Amino acid sequence: MAKSAPHVYLSALPFAPTRSLVSAHYSSSFPRTLHVERGRLSHWPSSEMVISNAGNEVLSVALSPDGQRIVSGSSDQTIRVWNATTGETEAGPFCGHTSPVRSVAFSPDGQHIVSGSHDGTIRVWNATTGETEAGTFTGHISSVKSVAFSPYGQRIVSGSSDQTVCVWSVTTGEKLAGPFAGHTESVASVAFSPDGERIVSGSSDLTIRVWNATTGENVAGPYSGHTDRVWSVARIRSSLLHSRQMASVSSQAHTIEQFVCGTPRQERKRQARLLDTRIGSGL
């Protein structure tokens, strides 16, 4: 704690179990922090399960929307699906990539999996059978480090070591937008906004950018503040009616930061739903 931003720990202190060493040592020093009325644990929960037969180094994992399955991407070039309760293999290994699988994600309906690989390609798989349903998507000239589905499942966004971001049709593999250029080093993480109209990207150039998902316009950023590469970005819903927040994680002292980008909520959701519908129907 002495070497990291104190506010990161203070904001988490009220949620630490009452009998944990963290709570016992620091709670009395900060009596004016938030108080959890109900549901606070007394002890840290134990690890529920360890899946140890993943094949090789696991580079990416994601939970299905219903929380029942886990998908993993490995350095052995394969993808596997696991039962989140028992740890048993439900499907896979899915084979097709020719280099380590750097990123995996479930579609919003849980029926499909997207994968991005160091071989520079993207594939979409049937989450049950492992059949390739779309792909190979080609267009990046270097490793694909991050992939994500749009909120309505008709588009995929990818970030690459070639410093760009691209948007693809799930059904055809056609590049719908991009490459979005602006980062000066590898794009390590990408995510859609909840309404599907914007994309946030984090890069090894220490910055975060927000893009129009259709035109590729850099609508916000670059946000700077991290002093080391940004490994991960994610969308989070804000309590504010007309805003969205995004969170980023950097390797610099394990810092977490939040940024706000505002736009009318209902209109952007309506437009995104129409866009995904048009893409899905081939219009």
C-alpha positions as CSV (number, residue, x, y, z in Angstrom):
1,M,0.0,0.0,0.0
2,A,2.9,2.3,0.6
3,K,3.9,2.2,-3.0
4,S,0.5,2.5,-4.7
5,A,-2.4,5.0,-4.9
6,P,-4.0,5.0,-1.5
7,H,-7.5,5.9,-2.8
8,V,-7.6,2.6,-4.7
9,Y,-7.3,0.7,-1.4
10,L,-9.5,3.0,0.6
11,S,-12.4,2.5,-1.8
12,A,-12.2,-1.2,-1.4
13,L,-11.6,-1.3,2.4
14,P,-15.4,-1.3,3.4
15,F,-15.8,-4.5,1.3
16,A,-13.0,-6.4,2.9
17,P,-14.2,-9.3,5.1
18,T,-14.5,-8.1,8.7
19,R,-12.0,-10.7,10.0
20,S,-9.4,-10.2,7.3
21,L,-6.0,-8.9,8.1
22,V,-6.6,-5.9,5.8
23,S,-9.8,-4.9,7.7
24,A,-8.4,-5.6,11.1
25,H,-5.3,-3.5,10.5
26,Y,-6.7,-0.5,8.6
27,S,-10.4,0.0,9.4
28,S,-9.7,1.7,12.7
29,S,-7.4,4.2,10.9
30,F,-10.1,5.2,8.4
31,P,-13.4,5.4,10.4
32,R,-15.1,7.8,7.9
33,T,-15.2,5.4,4.9
34,L,-18.3,3.8,3.5
35,H,-20.2,1.3,5.6
36,V,-21.7,-2.0,4.3
37,E,-25.1,-2.5,5.9
38,R,-25.8,-6.1,4.7
39,G,-23.9,-8.9,3.0
40,R,-20.4,-8.2,4.2
41,L,-18.3,-11.4,4.6
42,S,-16.4,-12.3,7.7
43,H,-13.7,-14.2,5.8
44,W,-12.3,-14.3,2.3
45,P,-14.0,-17.0,0.3
46,S,-11.8,-20.0,-0.6
47,S,-11.0,-20.8,-4.2
48,E,-14.0,-22.7,-5.5
49,M,-12.1,-24.6,-8.2
50,V,-8.8,-25.0,-10.0
51,I,-8.9,-26.2,-13.6
52,S,-5.4,-27.6,-14.2
53,N,-5.8,-29.6,-17.4
54,A,-6.0,-26.6,-19.7
55,G,-3.3,-28.0,-22.1
56,N,-0.7,-25.2,-22.0
57,E,-0.3,-21.6,-20.9
58,V,-3.7,-20.0,-20.8
59,L,-3.6,-16.5,-22.3
60,S,-7.3,-15.6,-22.1
61,V,-10.5,-16.6,-20.4
62,A,-14.1,-15.4,-20.5
63,L,-17.3,-16.4,-18.7
64,S,-20.5,-17.2,-20.7
65,P,-23.4,-14.7,-20.2
66,D,-25.3,-17.2,-18.0
67,G,-22.2,-17.9,-15.9
68,Q,-22.4,-21.7,-16.6
69,R,-19.4,-22.0,-18.9
70,I,-15.8,-20.8,-19.2
71,V,-13.9,-20.4,-22.5
72,S,-10.1,-20.4,-22.6
73,G,-7.6,-19.6,-25.2
74,S,-4.2,-21.2,-25.0
75,S,-0.6,-20.9,-26.3
76,D,-1.1,-24.4,-27.7
77,Q,-3.3,-22.7,-30.4
78,T,-6.5,-24.2,-29.2
79,I,-9.8,-23.1,-27.5
80,R,-11.7,-25.1,-24.9
81,V,-15.0,-24.7,-23.1
82,W,-15.4,-25.7,-19.5
83,N,-18.3,-26.3,-17.1
84,A,-18.0,-23.5,-14.6
85,T,-19.4,-25.7,-11.8
86,T,-17.5,-28.9,-12.2
87,G,-14.5,-27.9,-14.2
88,E,-15.1,-30.6,-16.8
89,T,-14.4,-30.0,-20.5
90,E,-17.7,-29.4,-22.3
91,A,-16.2,-28.7,-25.7
92,G,-12.9,-28.6,-27.5
93,P,-10.2,-28.4,-28.1
94,F,-11.2,-26.2,-31.1
95,C,-8.4,-26.3,-33.6
96,G,-7.7,-24.0,-36.5
97,H,-5.4,-21.2,-35.4
98,T,-1.7,-21.6,-36.2
99,S,-0.3,-19.5,-33.3
100,P,-1.3,-19.0,-29.7
101,V,-4.8,-17.8,-29.0
102,R,-4.5,-14.4,-27.4
103,S,-8.1,-13.4,-26.8
104,V,-11.5,-15.2,-26.5
105,A,-15.1,-14.0,-25.8
106,F,-18.6,-15.3,-25.8
107,S,-21.4,-13.8,-27.9
108,P,-24.2,-12.1,-25.9
109,D,-26.5,-15.1,-26.4
110,G,-23.7,-17.6,-25.4
111,Q,-24.0,-19.5,-28.7
112,H,-20.8,-18.3,-30.3
113,I,-17.2,-17.7,-29.4
114,V,-14.8,-15.3,-31.0
115,S,-11.1,-15.8,-30.9
116,G,-8.1,-13.7,-31.9
117,S,-4.7,-15.1,-32.4
118,H,-1.0,-14.3,-32.8
119,D,-1.4,-15.6,-36.3
120,G,-3.2,-12.3,-37.1
121,T,-6.6,-13.8,-37.7
122,I,-10.0,-13.9,-36.1
123,R,-12.4,-16.8,-36.0
124,V,-16.0,-17.4,-34.8
125,W,-16.9,-20.8,-33.4
126,N,-20.0,-22.6,-32.5
127,A,-19.7,-22.7,-28.7
128,T,-21.1,-26.3,-28.5
129,T,-19.7,-28.1,-31.5
130,G,-16.5,-26.2,-32.1
131,E,-17.3,-25.8,-35.8
132,T,-15.9,-22.7,-37.4
133,E,-19.0,-20.6,-38.2
134,A,-17.2,-17.6,-39.6
135,G,-13.6,-16.8,-40.5
136,T,-10.8,-16.7,-41.1
137,F,-11.1,-12.9,-40.7
138,T,-7.9,-11.4,-42.2
139,G,-6.9,-7.8,-42.3
140,H,-4.5,-7.2,-39.4
141,I,-0.9,-7.4,-40.3
142,S,0.2,-8.5,-36.9
143,S,-1.0,-10.4,-33.8
144,V,-4.7,-9.9,-32.7
145,K,-4.5,-9.2,-29.0
146,S,-8.1,-8.5,-28.1
147,V,-11.6,-9.3,-29.5
148,A,-15.1,-8.5,-28.3
149,F,-18.7,-8.8,-29.5
150,S,-21.0,-5.8,-29.9
151,P,-23.9,-5.7,-27.4
152,Y,-26.3,-7.2,-29.9
153,G,-23.9,-9.8,-31.3
154,Q,-23.7,-8.8,-34.9
155,R,-20.3,-7.1,-34.9
156,I,-16.8,-7.9,-33.5
157,V,-14.1,-5.4,-32.6
158,S,-10.4,-6.3,-32.7
159,G,-7.3,-4.7,-31.4
160,S,-3.9,-5.6,-32.8
161,S,-0.1,-5.3,-32.4
162,D,-0.3,-3.5,-35.7
163,Q,-1.5,-0.5,-33.6
164,T,-5.0,-0.5,-35.1
165,V,-8.6,-1.3,-34.3
166,C,-11.1,-2.9,-36.7
167,V,-14.8,-3.8,-36.8
168,W,-16.1,-6.9,-38.5
169,S,-19.4,-8.5,-39.5
170,V,-19.9,-11.7,-37.5
171,T,-21.8,-13.5,-40.3
172,T,-19.7,-12.5,-43.3
173,G,-16.3,-11.7,-41.9
174,E,-16.4,-8.4,-43.8
175,K,-14.5,-5.5,-42.4
176,L,-17.2,-3.0,-41.6
177,A,-14.9,-0.2,-40.3
178,G,-11.3,0.5,-39.8
179,P,-8.5,0.2,-39.4
180,F,-8.8,3.0,-36.8
181,A,-5.3,4.5,-36.5
182,G,-4.0,6.7,-33.8
183,H,-2.2,4.5,-31.2
184,T,1.5,4.4,-31.6
185,E,2.0,1.0,-30.1
186,S,0.2,-2.3,-29.8
187,V,-3.5,-2.2,-29.0
188,A,-3.8,-4.6,-26.0
189,S,-7.6,-4.3,-25.3
190,V,-10.8,-3.2,-26.9
191,A,-14.5,-3.1,-25.8
192,F,-17.8,-1.8,-27.1
193,S,-19.8,0.7,-25.2
194,P,-23.1,-0.7,-23.8
195,D,-25.1,0.9,-26.6
196,G,-22.6,-0.3,-29.3
197,E,-22.0,3.1,-30.7
198,R,-18.5,3.6,-29.4
199,I,-15.3,1.5,-28.9
200,V,-12.7,2.0,-26.2
201,S,-9.1,0.9,-26.7
202,G,-6.1,0.6,-24.4
203,S,-2.6,0.5,-25.8
204,S,1.0,-0.1,-24.9
205,D,1.5,3.6,-25.8
206,L,0.1,4.3,-22.3
207,T,-3.1,5.9,-23.6
208,I,-6.8,5.1,-24.0
209,R,-8.9,6.3,-26.9
210,V,-12.6,6.3,-27.7
211,W,-13.8,5.7,-31.2
212,N,-17.0,6.1,-33.2
213,A,-17.7,2.4,-34.0
214,T,-19.1,3.2,-37.4
215,T,-16.8,6.0,-38.7
216,G,-13.7,5.3,-36.8
217,E,-13.5,8.9,-35.7
218,N,-11.5,9.4,-32.5
219,V,-14.3,11.0,-30.5
220,A,-12.4,11.2,-27.1
221,G,-8.9,10.9,-25.9
222,P,-6.1,10.1,-26.0
223,Y,-6.5,9.8,-22.3
224,S,-3.1,9.8,-20.6
225,G,-2.1,9.3,-17.0
226,H,-0.9,5.7,-16.9
227,T,2.9,5.5,-16.7
228,D,3.1,2.0,-18.2
229,R,1.2,0.1,-20.9
230,V,-2.6,-0.3,-20.6
231,W,-3.4,-4.0,-20.5
232,S,-7.2,-3.9,-20.2
233,V,-10.2,-1.7,-20.7
234,A,-13.8,-2.4,-19.9
235,R,-17.2,-0.7,-20.2
236,I,-19.1,0.0,-17.0
237,R,-22.6,1.4,-16.6
238,S,-22.8,4.7,-14.9
239,S,-25.5,5.8,-12.4
240,L,-25.7,9.1,-14.4
241,L,-28.5,9.1,-16.9
242,H,-26.5,10.5,-19.8
243,S,-23.0,9.2,-19.3
244,R,-20.9,6.2,-19.6
245,Q,-17.7,5.3,-17.7
246,M,-14.9,3.1,-18.7
247,A,-12.2,1.5,-16.6
248,S,-8.6,0.8,-17.5
249,V,-5.9,-1.3,-15.9
250,S,-2.2,-0.6,-16.3
251,S,0.9,-2.6,-15.3
252,Q,2.2,0.5,-13.5
253,A,1.6,-0.2,-9.8
254,H,-1.5,-2.2,-10.8
255,T,-3.4,1.1,-11.1
256,I,-7.1,1.3,-12.1
257,E,-8.5,4.5,-13.5
258,Q,-12.0,5.6,-14.6
259,F,-12.9,8.0,-17.4
260,V,-16.2,9.4,-18.4
261,C,-17.6,9.9,-21.9
262,G,-21.2,11.2,-22.2
263,T,-23.8,10.8,-24.9
264,P,-27.6,10.5,-24.8
265,R,-28.3,6.9,-23.8
266,Q,-31.6,5.9,-25.4
267,E,-30.9,7.4,-28.8
268,R,-27.5,5.7,-29.1
269,K,-29.0,2.4,-28.0
270,R,-31.7,2.7,-30.6
271,Q,-29.2,3.5,-33.4
272,A,-26.9,0.7,-32.4
273,R,-29.8,-1.8,-32.4
274,L,-30.8,-0.7,-35.9
275,L,-27.2,-0.9,-37.1
276,D,-26.8,-4.5,-35.8
277,T,-30.2,-5.5,-37.3
278,R,-29.2,-4.2,-40.7
279,I,-25.8,-5.9,-40.5
280,G,-27.5,-9.2,-39.5
281,S,-30.0,-9.0,-42.3
282,G,-27.5,-8.1,-44.9
283,L,-29.1,-4.7,-45.6
